[in-house]
Amino acid sequence: MTSTDVVLGTYTAVDHLFPYSLMRRFGGVSGWDGPDLDLIWNLAPAHQACNSAKSDRLPTPEELHRLAQLNEAIMHSPHPLRKTLQLSFRSMRHSANPPEHWPHFLRQVQIACD
């Protein structure tokens, strides 16, 4: 992902900031013990070309910061995505509630991926 905004009318994609392929990769060896990477907390709009170039690499600190900001904004908004984000955490075995501190949660996921 780049630091430029996604513009309507351009080719856009939905990026898994933590690559979904990690669950399959770790699941086949030692079992993936991290949170579900295919839920809304891990998704962000991206330019299609940027998303393709990112491929399956782990997110940069800047990307993690923006993901934390996105999730915090959703959790403090009346938008229906807020309920979707809340429900996604209820479906995970790690926590019944979305994290209060997104940056800490995302760093813990990063550690699980290393």
DSSP file with accessible surface (Angstrom, degrees, kcal/mol):
  #  RESIDUE AA STRUCTURE BP1 BP2  ACC     N-H-->O    O-->H-N    N-H-->O    O-->H-N    TCO  KAPPA ALPHA  PHI   PSI    X-CA   Y-CA   Z-CA
    1    1 A M              0   0   36      0, 0.0     2,-0.2     0, 0.0    62,-0.1   0.000 360.0 360.0 360.0 147.4    0.0    0.0    0.0
    2    2 A T        -     0   0   58      2,-0.2    45,-0.1     1,-0.1    48,-0.0  -0.611 360.0-112.1-105.9 171.8    1.1    3.5   -0.6
    3    3 A S  S    S+     0   0   86     -2,-0.2     2,-0.2     2,-0.1    -1,-0.1   0.558  87.6  99.4 -81.5  -5.3    0.5    6.6    1.4
    4    4 A T  S    S-     0   0   86      1,-0.1    -2,-0.2     3,-0.0     2,-0.1  -0.503  82.6-103.4 -80.4 152.0   -1.7    8.1   -1.3
    5    5 A D        -     0   0  137     -2,-0.2     2,-0.4     1,-0.1    -1,-0.1  -0.410  31.8-108.9 -72.7 148.4   -5.4    7.9   -0.9
    6    6 A V        -     0   0   52     -2,-0.1     2,-0.4    39,-0.1    -1,-0.1  -0.634  39.0-147.3 -74.2 130.3   -7.4    5.4   -2.9
    7    7 A V    >   -     0   0   85     -2,-0.4     3,-1.9     4,-0.1    -3,-0.0  -0.866  15.6-110.6-108.1 134.5   -9.4    7.4   -5.4
    8    8 A L  T 3  S+     0   0  172     -2,-0.4     3,-0.1     1,-0.2    -1,-0.0  -0.312 104.7  33.3 -57.5 142.1  -12.8    6.5   -6.7
    9    9 A G  T 3  S+     0   0   88      1,-0.4    -1,-0.2     3,-0.0     2,-0.2   0.295  97.7 103.2  92.2 -11.2  -12.7    5.4  -10.4
   10   10 A T  S <  S-     0   0   61     -3,-1.9     2,-0.5     1,-0.1    -1,-0.4  -0.581  89.2 -85.6 -95.6 166.9   -9.3    3.8  -10.0
   11   11 A Y        -     0   0  188     -2,-0.2    37,-2.2    -3,-0.1    38,-0.3  -0.613  57.6-176.9 -73.8 119.2   -8.6    0.1   -9.8
   12   12 A T  E     -A   47   0A  76     -2,-0.5     2,-0.3    35,-0.2    35,-0.2  -0.806  12.4-173.6-118.6 162.0   -9.0   -0.8   -6.2
   13   13 A A  E     -A   46   0A  23     33,-2.7    33,-2.3    -2,-0.3     2,-0.6  -0.909  30.0-112.9-142.3 166.9   -8.5   -3.9   -4.2
   14   14 A V  E     -A   45   0A  93     -2,-0.3     2,-0.4    31,-0.2    29,-0.0  -0.950  36.7-152.4-106.4 118.9   -9.1   -5.1   -0.6
   15   15 A D  E     -A   44   0A   4     29,-3.3    29,-1.6    -2,-0.6     2,-0.9  -0.766  14.5-143.4 -96.4 134.2   -5.7   -5.9    1.0
   16   16 A H  E     -A   43   0A  47     -2,-0.4    27,-0.2    27,-0.2     4,-0.1  -0.882  16.5-159.5 -84.9 106.5   -5.1   -8.4    3.8
   17   17 A L  S    S+     0   0    1     25,-2.3    -1,-0.2    -2,-0.9    26,-0.1   0.937  89.6  43.6 -58.7 -47.4   -2.5   -6.4    5.7
   18   18 A F  S    S-     0   0    0     24,-0.3    -1,-0.2    19,-0.2    40,-0.1  -0.901 115.6-110.0 -90.9 116.2   -1.3   -9.6    7.3
   19   19 A P    >   -     0   0    7      0, 0.0     3,-1.8     0, 0.0     4,-0.4  -0.200  13.1-139.1 -55.7 133.4   -1.3  -11.9    4.3
   20   20 A Y  T >> S+     0   0   84      1,-0.3     3,-1.4     2,-0.2     4,-0.8   0.822  99.5  72.3 -59.4 -29.9   -4.1  -14.5    4.4
   21   21 A S  H 3> S+     0   0   26      1,-0.3     4,-2.8     2,-0.2    -1,-0.3   0.734  81.4  72.8 -61.1 -21.4   -1.5  -17.0    3.1
   22   22 A L  H <> S+     0   0    4     -3,-1.8     4,-3.0     1,-0.2     5,-0.4   0.882  91.8  55.4 -61.4 -37.3    0.2  -17.0    6.5
   23   23 A M  H <> S+     0   0   39     -3,-1.4     4,-2.1    -4,-0.4     9,-0.2   0.926 112.4  41.9 -63.0 -42.1   -2.7  -19.0    8.0
   24   24 A R  H  X S+     0   0  157     -4,-0.8     4,-1.7     2,-0.2    -2,-0.2   0.916 115.1  51.1 -69.1 -42.0   -2.2  -21.7    5.4
   25   25 A R  H  X S+     0   0  121     -4,-2.8     4,-0.6     1,-0.2    -2,-0.2   0.953 119.6  34.2 -62.1 -50.7    1.6  -21.6    5.7
   26   26 A F  H >X>S+     0   0   50     -4,-3.0     5,-2.2     1,-0.2     4,-1.4   0.849 112.9  61.5 -74.1 -32.5    1.7  -21.9    9.5
   27   27 A G  H 3<5S+     0   0   41     -4,-2.1    -1,-0.2    -5,-0.4    -2,-0.2   0.846 103.0  50.8 -62.8 -32.0   -1.3  -24.2    9.6
   28   28 A G  H 3<5S+     0   0   70     -4,-1.7    -1,-0.2    -5,-0.1    -2,-0.2   0.703 121.3  30.8 -79.9 -17.6    0.5  -26.8    7.6
   29   29 A V  H <<5S-     0   0  128     -3,-0.7    -2,-0.2    -4,-0.6    -3,-0.1   0.849 141.2 -11.3-104.7 -67.3    3.6  -26.8    9.8
   30   30 A S  T  <5S-     0   0   96     -4,-1.4    -3,-0.2    -5,-0.1    -2,-0.1   0.356 101.8 -94.7-121.7   4.4    2.8  -26.0   13.4
   31   31 A G      < -     0   0   39     -5,-2.2     2,-0.6    -6,-0.1    -4,-0.2   0.429  37.3 -96.6  86.4 130.1   -0.7  -24.8   13.3
   32   32 A W        +     0   0   37     -9,-0.2    -9,-0.1     1,-0.1    -1,-0.0  -0.727  39.8 175.0 -82.0 120.9   -1.8  -21.2   13.1
   33   33 A D        +     0   0  117     -2,-0.6    -1,-0.1    79,-0.1     3,-0.1   0.379  48.9  95.3-106.5   1.1   -2.5  -19.9   16.6
   34   34 A G  S    S-     0   0    9      1,-0.2     3,-0.1    78,-0.1    75,-0.1  -0.197  86.1 -72.3 -84.8-178.6   -3.1  -16.3   15.7
   35   35 A P        -     0   0    9      0, 0.0     2,-0.3     0, 0.0    -1,-0.2  -0.267  63.4 -79.9 -71.5 160.6   -6.3  -14.5   15.0
   36   36 A D    >   -     0   0   60      1,-0.2     3,-0.7    52,-0.1     6,-0.1  -0.458  38.6-160.7 -62.8 119.9   -8.3  -15.1   11.8
   37   37 A L  T 3  S+     0   0    0     -2,-0.3   -19,-0.2     1,-0.2    -1,-0.2   0.473  81.5  69.7 -84.8  -1.5   -6.6  -13.0    9.1
   38   38 A D  T 3  S+     0   0   75    -18,-0.1     2,-0.2   -19,-0.1    -1,-0.2   0.068  79.9 100.7-104.6  25.0   -9.6  -13.1    6.8
   39   39 A L  S X  S-     0   0   32     -3,-0.7     3,-2.2     1,-0.1     4,-0.2  -0.683  88.2 -99.4-108.2 166.9  -11.7  -10.8    9.0
   40   40 A I  G >  S+     0   0   33      1,-0.3     3,-1.8    -2,-0.2    45,-0.1   0.765 113.8  69.5 -59.2 -29.3  -12.5   -7.1    8.7
   41   41 A W  G 3  S+     0   0    0      1,-0.3    -1,-0.3    44,-0.1    30,-0.1   0.778 104.8  44.4 -61.4 -22.5   -9.9   -6.0   11.2
   42   42 A N  G <  S+     0   0    0     -3,-2.2   -25,-2.3    -6,-0.1     2,-0.4   0.278  97.6  93.5-104.7   8.5   -7.2   -7.1    8.8
   43   43 A L  E <   +A   16   0A  44     -3,-1.8   -27,-0.2   -27,-0.2   -29,-0.0  -0.836  42.6 164.1-110.3 142.5   -8.7   -5.6    5.6
   44   44 A A  E     -A   15   0A   9    -29,-1.6   -29,-3.3    -2,-0.4     2,-0.1  -0.991  40.3-102.5-150.9 147.3   -8.1   -2.2    4.0
   45   45 A P  E     +A   14   0A  81      0, 0.0     2,-0.3     0, 0.0   -31,-0.2  -0.427  47.6 171.1 -68.9 145.8   -8.7   -0.6    0.6
   46   46 A A  E     -A   13   0A   2    -33,-2.3   -33,-2.7    -2,-0.1     2,-0.2  -0.984  41.7 -90.4-149.7 157.8   -5.6   -0.4   -1.6
   47   47 A H  E  >  -A   12   0A  36     -2,-0.3     4,-2.7   -35,-0.2   -35,-0.2  -0.525  40.6-126.6 -64.2 139.9   -4.6    0.5   -5.1
   48   48 A Q  H  > S+     0   0   94    -37,-2.2     4,-2.4     1,-0.2     5,-0.2   0.916 109.1  48.8 -58.7 -43.3   -4.8   -2.7   -7.1
   49   49 A A  H  > S+     0   0   77    -38,-0.3     4,-2.3     1,-0.2    -1,-0.2   0.906 112.0  48.5 -65.0 -40.5   -1.2   -2.3   -8.3
   50   50 A C  H  > S+     0   0   26      2,-0.2     4,-2.2     1,-0.2    -1,-0.2   0.909 111.4  50.3 -65.0 -41.9    0.1   -1.6   -4.8
   51   51 A N  H  X S+     0   0   37     -4,-2.7     4,-1.6     1,-0.2    -2,-0.2   0.915 111.2  48.4 -63.7 -42.0   -1.7   -4.6   -3.4
   52   52 A S  H  < S+     0   0   86     -4,-2.4    -1,-0.2    -5,-0.2    -2,-0.2   0.905 112.0  49.2 -65.2 -39.6   -0.3   -6.9   -6.2
   53   53 A A  H  < S+     0   0   86     -4,-2.3    -1,-0.2     1,-0.2    -2,-0.2   0.851 107.1  55.7 -68.1 -33.3    3.2   -5.5   -5.5
   54   54 A K  H >< S+     0   0    6     -4,-2.2     3,-1.8     1,-0.2    -1,-0.2   0.879  80.3 162.4 -66.1 -37.4    2.9   -6.1   -1.8
   55   55 A S  T 3<  -     0   0   82     -4,-1.6    -1,-0.2     1,-0.2    -2,-0.1  -0.288  67.9 -24.8  54.6-124.3    2.0   -9.8   -2.4
   56   56 A D  T 3  S+     0   0   76     -3,-0.1    -1,-0.2    -4,-0.1     2,-0.1   0.049  97.3 127.1-112.7  29.6    2.4  -11.8    0.8
   57   57 A R    <   -     0   0   95     -3,-1.8     3,-0.1     1,-0.1    -3,-0.0  -0.458  65.9-101.0 -80.8 158.1    4.9   -9.7    2.7
   58   58 A L        -     0   0   46      1,-0.1   -40,-0.1    -2,-0.1    -1,-0.1  -0.397  47.9 -91.2 -72.0 154.4    4.2   -8.6    6.2
   59   59 A P        -     0   0    5      0, 0.0    -1,-0.1     0, 0.0   -42,-0.0  -0.314  37.0-120.3 -68.8 150.4    3.0   -5.0    6.8
   60   60 A T     >  -     0   0   52      1,-0.1     4,-2.6    -3,-0.1     5,-0.2  -0.375  31.7-102.5 -77.9 164.8    5.4   -2.2    7.4
   61   61 A P  H  > S+     0   0  110      0, 0.0     4,-2.4     0, 0.0     5,-0.2   0.901 124.9  52.9 -56.3 -38.0    5.2   -0.2   10.6
   62   62 A E  H  > S+     0   0  107      2,-0.2     4,-2.3     1,-0.2     5,-0.2   0.917 108.9  48.5 -64.4 -42.0    3.5    2.6    8.7
   63   63 A E  H  > S+     0   0    5      2,-0.2     4,-2.4     1,-0.2    -1,-0.2   0.903 110.9  50.9 -65.3 -39.1    0.9    0.2    7.3
   64   64 A L  H  X S+     0   0   21     -4,-2.6     4,-2.5     2,-0.2    -2,-0.2   0.911 109.2  51.8 -62.9 -40.7    0.3   -1.1   10.8
   65   65 A H  H  X S+     0   0  108     -4,-2.4     4,-2.4    -5,-0.2    -2,-0.2   0.936 111.2  46.5 -61.6 -45.5   -0.2    2.4   12.1
   66   66 A R  H  X S+     0   0   55     -4,-2.3     4,-2.5     2,-0.2    -1,-0.2   0.883 111.2  52.0 -66.4 -36.6   -2.7    3.2    9.3
   67   67 A L  H  X S+     0   0    3     -4,-2.4     4,-2.7     2,-0.2     5,-0.2   0.922 109.4  50.0 -65.1 -41.0   -4.6   -0.1   10.0
   68   68 A A  H  X S+     0   0    2     -4,-2.5     4,-2.6     1,-0.2     5,-0.2   0.934 111.6  48.6 -61.1 -44.7   -4.8    0.8   13.7
   69   69 A Q  H  X S+     0   0  100     -4,-2.4     4,-2.5     2,-0.2    -2,-0.2   0.907 111.2  50.4 -62.4 -42.1   -6.1    4.2   12.8
   70   70 A L  H  X S+     0   0   61     -4,-2.5     4,-2.4     2,-0.2    -2,-0.2   0.948 112.8  45.3 -61.4 -48.1   -8.7    2.7   10.4
   71   71 A N  H  X S+     0   0    1     -4,-2.7     4,-2.4     1,-0.2    -2,-0.2   0.896 113.1  50.2 -65.5 -39.3   -9.9    0.2   13.0
   72   72 A E  H  X S+     0   0   67     -4,-2.6     4,-1.3    -5,-0.2    -1,-0.2   0.918 110.3  50.5 -63.9 -41.1  -10.1    2.8   15.8
   73   73 A A  H  < S+     0   0   60     -4,-2.5     3,-0.3    -5,-0.2    -2,-0.2   0.919 110.9  48.8 -63.5 -41.8  -12.1    5.1   13.5
   74   74 A I  H >< S+     0   0   21     -4,-2.4     3,-1.6     1,-0.2    -1,-0.2   0.930 109.5  52.3 -62.7 -43.7  -14.5    2.3   12.7
   75   75 A M  H 3< S+     0   0   26     -4,-2.4    -1,-0.2     1,-0.3    -2,-0.2   0.756 112.2  45.9 -67.5 -22.0  -15.0    1.5   16.4
   76   76 A H  T 3< S+     0   0  158     -4,-1.3    -1,-0.3    -3,-0.3    -2,-0.2   0.247 102.0  83.9-103.0  13.0  -15.8    5.1   17.2
   77   77 A S  S <  S-     0   0   27     -3,-1.6     5,-0.0    -4,-0.1    -3,-0.0  -0.728  77.9-129.1-112.2 162.9  -18.2    5.7   14.3
   78   78 A P        +     0   0  133      0, 0.0     5,-0.1     0, 0.0    -4,-0.1   0.415  68.3 128.1 -86.3   4.3  -21.9    4.9   13.9
   79   79 A H  S >  S-     0   0  104     -5,-0.2     3,-2.2     1,-0.1     4,-0.5  -0.256  72.4-119.9 -62.2 143.9  -21.1    3.1   10.6
   80   80 A P  T >> S+     0   0   98      0, 0.0     4,-1.6     0, 0.0     3,-0.6   0.756 109.0  73.9 -57.7 -22.6  -22.5   -0.4   10.3
   81   81 A L  H 3> S+     0   0   65      1,-0.2     4,-2.8     2,-0.2     5,-0.2   0.783  84.3  68.4 -61.6 -23.9  -18.9   -1.7    9.9
   82   82 A R  H <> S+     0   0  100     -3,-2.2     4,-2.6     2,-0.2    -1,-0.2   0.945 101.1  44.6 -58.9 -48.0  -18.5   -1.1   13.6
   83   83 A K  H <> S+     0   0  110     -3,-0.6     4,-2.8    -4,-0.5     5,-0.2   0.911 112.5  52.4 -64.4 -39.9  -20.9   -3.9   14.4
   84   84 A T  H  X S+     0   0   71     -4,-1.6     4,-2.1     2,-0.2    -2,-0.2   0.922 110.1  48.5 -61.7 -42.6  -19.2   -6.2   11.8
   85   85 A L  H  X S+     0   0    0     -4,-2.8     4,-1.2     2,-0.2    -2,-0.2   0.930 112.3  48.8 -64.2 -43.2  -15.8   -5.5   13.4
   86   86 A Q  H  X S+     0   0   40     -4,-2.6     4,-1.3     1,-0.2     3,-0.5   0.933 112.2  48.3 -61.8 -45.9  -17.3   -6.2   16.9
   87   87 A L  H  X S+     0   0   86     -4,-2.8     4,-1.3     1,-0.2    -1,-0.2   0.841 102.8  62.3 -66.3 -31.3  -18.8   -9.5   15.7
   88   88 A S  H  < S+     0   0    9     -4,-2.1     4,-0.4     1,-0.2    -1,-0.2   0.866 104.2  48.8 -63.8 -33.4  -15.6  -10.6   14.0
   89   89 A F  H >< S+     0   0    1     -4,-1.2     3,-0.8    -3,-0.5     6,-0.4   0.832 104.4  58.3 -76.1 -29.5  -13.9  -10.6   17.4
   90   90 A R  H 3< S+     0   0  127     -4,-1.3    -1,-0.2     1,-0.2    -2,-0.2   0.812 103.3  54.5 -66.9 -26.9  -16.7  -12.6   19.0
   91   91 A S  T 3< S+     0   0   85     -4,-1.3     2,-0.3    -3,-0.1    -1,-0.2   0.634  95.6  83.9 -81.1 -13.2  -16.0  -15.3   16.4
   92   92 A M  S <  S-     0   0   16     -3,-0.8     3,-0.4    -4,-0.4    -3,-0.0  -0.674  75.3-139.4 -91.6 147.6  -12.4  -15.5   17.3
   93   93 A R  S    S+     0   0  178     -2,-0.3     3,-0.1     1,-0.2    -1,-0.1   0.621  93.1  68.6 -79.6 -11.3  -11.2  -17.6   20.2
   94   94 A H  S    S-     0   0   85      1,-0.3     2,-0.3    -5,-0.1    -1,-0.2   0.818 112.2  -1.7 -79.0 -31.7   -8.7  -15.0   21.5
   95   95 A S        -     0   0   51     -6,-0.4    -3,-0.4    -3,-0.4    -1,-0.3  -0.978  45.5-146.7-161.0 144.1  -11.0  -12.3   22.6
   96   96 A A  S    S+     0   0   60     -2,-0.3    -6,-0.1    -3,-0.1    -7,-0.1   0.626  89.6  47.3 -86.1 -16.4  -14.7  -11.6   22.8
   97   97 A N  S    S-     0   0   99     -8,-0.2     3,-0.1    -7,-0.1   -11,-0.1  -0.938  93.1 -99.3-127.0 149.6  -14.2   -7.8   22.3
   98   98 A P        -     0   0   24      0, 0.0    -2,-0.1     0, 0.0   -12,-0.1  -0.284  57.5 -89.6 -59.2 150.6  -12.2   -5.8   19.9
   99   99 A P        -     0   0   28      0, 0.0     3,-0.3     0, 0.0    -4,-0.0  -0.305  22.0-143.8 -65.2 146.3   -8.9   -4.6   21.4
  100  100 A E  S    S+     0   0  173      1,-0.3     2,-0.6    -3,-0.1     0, 0.0   0.766  97.5  43.5 -76.4 -27.7   -8.9   -1.3   23.3
  101  101 A H     >  -     0   0  129      1,-0.2     4,-2.0     2,-0.0     3,-0.3  -0.845  68.7-175.2-122.9  92.6   -5.4   -0.6   22.0
  102  102 A W  H  > S+     0   0    4     -2,-0.6     4,-2.9    -3,-0.3     5,-0.3   0.881  81.4  57.0 -57.6 -44.0   -5.1   -1.5   18.3
  103  103 A P  H  > S+     0   0   51      0, 0.0     4,-2.2     0, 0.0    -1,-0.2   0.929 109.2  46.7 -57.1 -41.2   -1.4   -0.8   18.0
  104  104 A H  H  > S+     0   0   97     -3,-0.3     4,-2.2     2,-0.2    -2,-0.2   0.935 112.6  49.6 -64.6 -46.5   -0.6   -3.3   20.7
  105  105 A F  H  X S+     0   0   32     -4,-2.0     4,-2.0     1,-0.2    -1,-0.2   0.937 111.8  48.3 -57.4 -46.3   -2.9   -5.9   19.2
  106  106 A L  H  X S+     0   0    2     -4,-2.9     4,-2.4     1,-0.2    -1,-0.2   0.875 108.9  52.8 -67.0 -35.5   -1.4   -5.5   15.8
  107  107 A R  H  X S+     0   0  136     -4,-2.2     4,-2.4    -5,-0.3    -1,-0.2   0.893 107.9  52.6 -64.4 -37.9    2.2   -5.8   17.2
  108  108 A Q  H  X S+     0   0   90     -4,-2.2     4,-2.1     2,-0.2    -2,-0.2   0.895 109.2  48.7 -65.6 -38.2    1.2   -9.0   18.9
  109  109 A V  H  X S+     0   0    4     -4,-2.0     4,-1.5     2,-0.2    -2,-0.2   0.928 109.5  52.9 -64.7 -42.2   -0.1  -10.4   15.6
  110  110 A Q  H  X S+     0   0   39     -4,-2.4     4,-1.0     1,-0.2     3,-0.4   0.922 108.6  50.2 -58.5 -43.1    3.2   -9.3   13.9
  111  111 A I  H >< S+     0   0  106     -4,-2.4     3,-0.7     1,-0.2    -1,-0.2   0.910 107.2  53.8 -62.9 -40.6    5.1  -11.2   16.6
  112  112 A A  H 3< S+     0   0   47     -4,-2.1    -1,-0.2     1,-0.2    -2,-0.2   0.804 108.4  51.4 -63.2 -26.9    3.0  -14.3   16.0
  113  113 A C  H 3<        0   0    8     -4,-1.5    -1,-0.2    -3,-0.4    -2,-0.2   0.661 360.0 360.0 -83.4 -20.4    3.9  -14.0   12.3
  114  114 A D    <<        0   0  133     -4,-1.0    -3,-0.0    -3,-0.7    -4,-0.0  -0.259 360.0 360.0 -75.1 360.0    7.6  -13.8   12.8
